[in-house]
Amino acid sequence: MEPNSQLDVLLDQSGISRAGLAMRVNRLGAEQNVTLRYDHTAVARWVKGQRPRGRVPELICEILGARLERALTLADIGMAGPPGSPPTSPRPSGADGEEDGPAPLGRFVERAAVSWRSDELHAQAPGPSLLTGAAAVAPVWEWENPPDDVDVSHRGKREVSDVDVELLHAARGHYEHLYRNAGGVATRPRVVHFLTGEVTPLLRGDYDDGTGRELCRAAGALAAVGGICAYDADEQGLAQRYFHQALRLAKASGDRPFGGYVVSLLVNQALYLRDNRRAIACAEAVLRTPGPHSTPALATDLYAMQAKAYARIGDRRSAHDCMRSAENCSTRIRPEEEPEETDYVQPGLVQVRLAEALLVLGELDPARRYAEEAARAPAHVRGRVNRLVTLTGVELRTGSPERAAETAVRMADQAQGIESQLLRQRMRQVRESLLRHPGTPVAKAAELIEETLRVPF
């Protein structure tokens, strides 16, 4: 019996538990004068591939469709066939078995493929809610600990070559460049389309263990970009799912520093969500674990993010310790020895991170020095905007509103053409801060930001 990946993904997207679905099916049946007595174990059997009898599949469509705000068919929930038939989405027969650990690779690939396809088809629908508690950190724990994937080879119709893998690496670089210059809102549909149209067929293809690990590495890098774009579009639950997918593919690849990079994306998201203790804990999973889990560039950023998290919870000593560690690691960065993903750790990044931490601690003079240094350093368009946002905030806090207005004008000019919900949020915050200070230059800068924000994506 084949697992029903479609139902599994829809349950995740809807935020309805297995027990919750059973309860809703029973209740809806009672409203239609049908007595049903399902519980979470019945739903678990449906996820494993069993199809319930009678009108229950239609009830499932109605329940999940109402939550997801779109019409669902029996094919959408993997129950288009007669009772007892397998789900409509086949599972590849990888070397890993159904019971080989908490996330068997073959089953994971099908679940990810269904998720990507759903995102492509329903991009305008509400995304899944954020996972919290143990569910949010379990993928990091599973990445960090055994068992590892012994063999990721796969038998399929299409033979996968090194050329295919190189194409995925090239695509990652292309989409990352597009994201940095156009923003996640504009880039995300392109990444998702590529994941569905190009990456999924390769993961279902024919490859040996060596090629399979390289394929998982490249596919995971693209899933990570998909997560970055969703994060930038402020689809946080969706971004979290992409990061978790990238982390599972990182584990299959055996590339530990790449997995550490994906964890850093989760750390950054936790900071944005102000889940500071989770940010600290996830960073520790990379920094304190024996073995090559990080590179100097990655460690630099992780320590800098930890510094900000410690500052927020009022632990000044730990914040300063992490700042020193970040600066020490930055001196050891050799760009030619770093993986392609960590090239975002450019000159000025650690300075802007530390400026933000020092601003939280109220240490305004060093915060200003770091922010000014960061703004002077070369960076891609998106990086320049973020650095100018931080510098504006520091200048306002240090009593220089006119200088802050000049910086804000530069920020608004640099942000032209970038479709990013997160940058818009930061720009709104800058505008609100400017409006709390009197003066014509400040008012004009706030008006310019408002004009920029009025342009729809």
C-alpha positions in Angstrom: 0.0 0.0 0.0 1.5 3.4 -1.1 1.5 6.3 1.4 -0.9 9.1 0.5 1.5 12.0 0.3 -1.2 14.3 -1.0 -3.4 13.9 2.1 -0.4 14.1 4.3 0.6 17.5 2.7 -2.9 18.9 2.9 -3.2 18.1 6.6 0.1 19.9 7.1 -1.0 22.9 5.1 -4.4 23.1 6.8 -3.0 22.9 10.3 -5.6 20.2 11.2 -4.2 17.3 13.2 -5.2 13.7 12.5 -7.4 13.6 15.5 -8.9 16.9 14.4 -9.7 15.6 11.0 -11.4 12.5 12.5 -13.5 14.7 14.8 -14.6 16.9 11.9 -15.5 13.9 9.7 -17.6 12.5 12.4 -19.3 15.8 13.1 -20.0 16.5 9.4 -21.3 12.9 9.0 -23.7 13.4 11.9 -25.0 16.6 10.3 -25.9 14.5 7.2 -27.5 11.7 9.4 -24.5 9.4 9.0 -23.0 7.9 12.1 -19.2 7.8 11.9 -16.7 6.9 14.7 -13.3 7.6 13.3 -10.3 8.6 15.4 -6.7 9.5 14.8 -5.6 6.0 14.1 -8.1 5.8 11.2 -6.6 9.0 9.7 -3.1 7.5 10.1 -4.3 4.6 8.0 -5.6 7.0 5.3 -2.2 8.7 5.3 -0.5 5.4 4.8 -2.7 4.8 1.8 -6.0 3.3 2.9 -9.1 4.8 1.3 -12.2 5.1 3.5 -15.5 3.8 2.2 -18.7 5.6 1.4 -18.9 9.4 1.3 -16.0 9.9 3.7 -13.5 11.0 0.9 -16.0 13.7 -0.1 -16.3 14.8 3.5 -12.5 15.1 3.7 -12.5 17.3 0.6 -15.1 19.5 2.1 -13.3 19.9 5.4 -9.8 20.5 4.1 -11.1 22.7 1.2 -13.0 24.9 3.7 -9.8 25.4 5.8 -7.6 26.0 2.7 -10.2 28.2 1.0 -10.2 26.3 -2.2 -12.2 23.5 -3.8 -10.6 20.1 -3.5 -11.3 17.0 -5.6 -10.8 13.4 -4.7 -7.7 13.4 -6.9 -6.4 16.3 -4.8 -6.6 14.3 -1.6 -5.2 11.1 -3.3 -8.4 9.2 -3.2 -9.7 9.2 -6.8 -9.8 5.4 -7.0 -12.2 2.9 -5.5 -11.9 1.9 -1.8 -8.8 -0.1 -1.2 -6.9 1.3 -4.2 -3.6 3.0 -3.8 -3.2 6.8 -3.7 -2.9 8.6 -7.1 0.6 9.8 -6.4 3.2 7.0 -6.7 6.1 6.7 -4.3 9.6 6.0 -5.7 11.2 2.8 -4.6 14.5 4.2 -3.2 17.0 2.0 -1.4 15.8 3.3 1.9 12.8 1.4 3.2 9.5 2.6 4.6 10.7 2.1 8.2 14.3 3.3 7.9 14.0 6.2 10.4 11.7 9.1 11.0 11.8 10.5 7.4 12.5 7.9 4.8 14.0 9.6 1.7 11.6 8.0 -0.8 8.5 9.0 1.0 10.0 12.4 1.7 10.6 13.1 -2.0 7.0 12.4 -2.9 5.8 14.6 0.0 8.0 17.4 -1.1 7.0 17.0 -4.7 3.3 17.2 -3.8 4.0 20.3 -1.6 5.9 22.1 -4.4 3.1 21.3 -6.9 0.5 22.6 -4.5 2.5 25.8 -4.0 2.7 26.3 -7.7 -1.0 25.7 -8.3 -2.3 27.7 -5.3 0.3 30.4 -4.9 -2.4 33.0 -4.0 -4.1 30.8 -1.3 -3.2 31.2 2.4 0.0 29.3 3.2 0.4 26.8 6.0 0.6 28.0 9.6 3.9 28.0 11.4 5.0 24.9 13.2 5.8 25.5 16.8 7.3 23.6 19.8 8.8 20.2 19.1 7.6 20.2 15.5 9.6 23.3 14.7 12.9 21.9 16.0 12.5 18.2 15.2 14.0 18.6 11.7 17.2 20.1 13.2 17.4 17.3 15.7 16.9 14.7 12.9 19.6 16.4 10.8 22.1 16.5 13.7 21.6 12.9 14.9 21.7 9.4 13.5 20.6 7.5 11.5 22.2 8.8 8.3 21.1 7.7 4.9 23.2 4.6 4.0 22.4 4.6 0.3 20.4 7.2 -1.6 20.5 5.5 -5.0 17.2 5.2 -6.8 15.7 3.3 -9.7 13.6 5.3 -12.1 12.9 5.9 -15.8 15.2 8.9 -16.4 18.9 8.5 -16.0 20.4 11.4 -14.0 23.9 12.6 -15.0 26.4 15.1 -13.7 25.2 17.6 -16.3 21.7 17.5 -14.7 23.2 18.2 -11.3 25.3 21.1 -12.7 22.1 22.6 -14.2 20.5 22.7 -10.7 23.6 24.5 -9.3 23.5 27.0 -12.1 19.8 27.5 -11.5 20.4 28.2 -7.8 22.9 30.9 -8.6 20.5 32.5 -11.1 17.6 32.5 -8.7 19.6 33.8 -5.8 20.9 36.7 -8.0 17.3 37.4 -9.0 16.2 37.4 -5.4 18.9 39.8 -4.3 18.0 42.3 -7.0 14.2 41.8 -7.5 13.0 40.4 -4.1 11.4 37.2 -3.0 7.9 38.1 -4.2 9.0 38.3 -7.8 11.4 35.4 -7.6 9.4 32.7 -5.7 7.0 31.6 -8.6 10.0 31.0 -10.8 11.8 28.9 -8.2 8.7 26.9 -7.4 8.0 26.2 -11.1 11.6 25.0 -11.5 11.3 22.7 -8.4 8.1 21.2 -9.9 9.2 21.0 -13.5 12.9 20.1 -13.3 13.9 19.0 -9.8 11.0 16.6 -9.1 11.6 14.5 -12.3 15.3 14.2 -11.4 14.7 13.1 -7.8 12.3 10.4 -9.2 15.0 9.4 -11.8 17.7 6.7 -12.0 21.0 7.4 -10.1 23.6 5.7 -8.0 24.5 6.6 -4.5 27.2 9.1 -5.4 25.1 11.0 -8.0 22.2 10.8 -5.6 24.0 12.6 -2.9 25.1 15.4 -5.3 21.5 15.6 -6.6 20.1 15.9 -3.1 22.7 18.6 -2.4 21.7 20.6 -5.4 18.0 20.1 -4.9 18.3 21.1 -1.3 20.0 24.3 -2.3 17.1 25.2 -4.6 14.5 24.3 -1.9 16.4 26.7 0.4 16.1 29.5 -2.1 12.4 28.7 -2.3 12.2 29.1 1.5 14.2 32.4 1.4 11.7 33.8 -1.2 8.7 32.7 0.9 10.3 34.2 4.0 10.8 37.5 2.1 7.2 37.4 0.9 6.3 37.0 4.6 4.8 33.5 4.1 6.5 32.3 7.2 4.8 28.9 7.6 5.6 28.1 3.9 9.2 29.3 4.3 9.6 27.0 7.3 8.4 24.0 5.3 10.9 24.7 2.5 13.8 25.1 5.0 12.8 21.8 6.6 12.8 20.2 3.1 16.2 21.6 2.4 17.5 20.3 5.7 16.3 16.7 4.9 17.9 16.9 1.5 21.1 18.2 3.2 21.2 15.1 5.4 20.7 12.8 2.5 23.6 14.6 0.7 26.0 14.0 3.6 27.2 17.6 3.2 27.3 18.8 6.8 28.3 22.4 6.2 25.4 22.8 3.7 23.1 21.5 6.4 24.6 24.0 8.8 23.8 26.7 6.3 20.1 25.6 6.1 20.0 25.7 9.9 21.3 29.3 9.8 18.2 30.2 7.7 16.0 28.8 10.4 18.0 30.8 13.0 17.4 34.0 10.9 13.7 33.2 10.7 13.5 32.6 14.4 15.1 36.0 15.0 12.5 37.6 12.7 9.7 35.9 14.7 11.4 37.0 17.9 11.8 33.4 19.1 15.2 34.3 20.5 15.8 31.2 22.5 15.1 28.9 19.6 17.4 31.0 17.5 20.2 30.5 20.1 19.5 26.8 20.4 19.5 26.1 16.6 22.7 28.1 16.2 24.3 26.0 18.9 23.3 22.8 17.0 25.8 23.9 14.3 28.4 25.7 16.3 28.9 23.3 19.2 28.4 19.9 17.4 31.7 18.1 16.7 32.7 17.7 13.1 32.7 20.0 10.0 29.2 21.5 10.5 30.2 25.1 9.7 32.6 27.2 7.8 34.3 30.4 9.0 31.7 32.5 7.1 28.8 30.5 8.4 30.1 30.6 12.0 30.6 34.4 11.6 26.9 34.9 10.8 25.6 32.4 13.4 27.6 34.0 16.2 26.4 37.5 15.1 22.8 36.3 15.1 23.2 34.7 18.5 24.6 38.1 19.7 21.3 39.8 18.7 19.2 37.1 20.3 21.1 37.3 23.6 20.8 41.1 23.5 17.1 40.8 23.2 16.8 38.6 26.2 19.0 40.9 28.2 22.1 38.7 28.5 24.7 41.4 27.8 27.7 39.2 28.7 26.7 36.4 26.3 25.9 38.9 23.6 29.4 40.4 23.8 31.0 37.0 23.9 29.2 36.1 20.6 30.2 39.5 19.1 33.8 38.7 19.8 33.5 35.2 18.3 31.8 36.6 15.2 34.6 39.1 14.6 37.3 36.4 15.2 35.6 34.0 12.8 35.3 36.7 10.1 39.1 37.1 10.0 39.4 33.4 8.9 37.0 33.6 6.0 38.6 32.5 2.7 35.9 33.1 0.0 37.5 30.6 -2.4 37.1 27.8 0.3 33.5 28.6 1.1 30.5 26.8 -0.4 28.4 28.9 -2.9 25.6 29.6 -0.5 27.7 31.5 2.1 28.8 34.2 -0.3 26.1 36.3 1.3 28.5 36.8 4.2 30.1 39.8 2.5 32.2 42.6 4.0 29.9 44.6 6.3 27.4 41.9 7.1 28.9 41.1 10.5 29.1 44.8 11.2 25.4 45.4 10.5 24.4 42.4 12.6 26.5 43.7 15.6 25.1 47.2 15.2 21.6 45.8 15.6 22.6 43.9 18.7 24.4 46.9 20.2 21.3 49.0 19.4 19.2 46.6 21.4 21.6 46.9 24.3 21.5 50.7 24.2 25.3 50.9 23.4 24.8 53.6 20.8 28.3 54.9 20.0 29.7 51.5 18.9 26.4 50.7 17.2 26.9 53.8 15.1 30.5 53.0 14.2 29.5 49.5 13.1 26.4 50.7 11.1 28.5 53.3 9.3 31.2 50.8 8.5 28.6 48.4 7.2 27.0 51.1 5.0 30.4 51.9 3.4 31.2 48.3 2.5 30.2 47.0 -1.0 27.1 44.9 -1.1 24.4 43.7 -3.5 21.3 45.8 -3.8 19.2 44.1 -1.2 22.1 44.2 1.3 22.6 47.9 0.8 19.0 48.6 1.5 19.1 46.6 4.8 22.2 48.3 5.9 20.8 51.8 5.2 17.7 50.8 7.2 19.8 49.9 10.2 22.0 53.1 9.8 18.8 55.2 9.7 17.6 53.7 13.0 21.0 54.2 14.7 21.2 57.9 13.5 17.7 58.6 14.9 18.6 57.0 18.2 21.8 59.0 18.5 20.0 62.3 17.9 20.8 63.0 14.2 17.4 63.2 12.5 18.6 65.3 9.5 21.4 62.8 8.8 18.9 60.0 9.2 16.6 61.7 6.7 19.5 61.7 4.2 20.2 58.1 4.8 16.5 57.2 4.4 16.4 59.0 1.0 19.3 56.8 -0.1 17.5 53.7 1.2 14.3 54.5 -0.6 16.2 55.1 -3.9 18.1 51.8 -3.6 14.8 49.9 -2.8 13.2 50.8 -6.2 12.2 47.7 -8.1 12.6 45.2 -5.2 9.5 43.3 -4.5 9.9 42.3 -0.8 7.3 42.3 1.9 10.0 42.3 4.6 11.8 45.3 3.2 8.5 47.1 3.0 7.9 46.3 6.7 11.3 47.7 7.5 10.7 50.8 5.4 7.4 51.4 7.1 9.1 51.2 10.5 11.7 53.8 9.3 8.9 56.1 8.1 7.1 55.8 11.5 10.4 56.6 13.3 11.1 59.6 11.1 7.6 61.0 11.7 8.3 61.2 15.5 11.0 63.8 14.8 10.2 67.4 13.6 11.9 69.1 10.7 11.4 69.6 6.9 14.1 67.1 5.7 12.6 64.4 7.9 9.1 65.1 6.7 10.3 65.0 3.0 12.1 61.7 3.6 9.0 60.1 5.2 6.9 61.3 2.3 9.3 59.8 -0.2 9.1 56.4 1.6 5.3 56.6 1.5 5.3 57.2 -2.2 7.6 54.2 -2.7 5.3 52.0 -0.5 2.2 53.0 -2.5 3.5 51.2 -5.6 1.8 47.8 -5.6 3.7 44.6 -6.4 
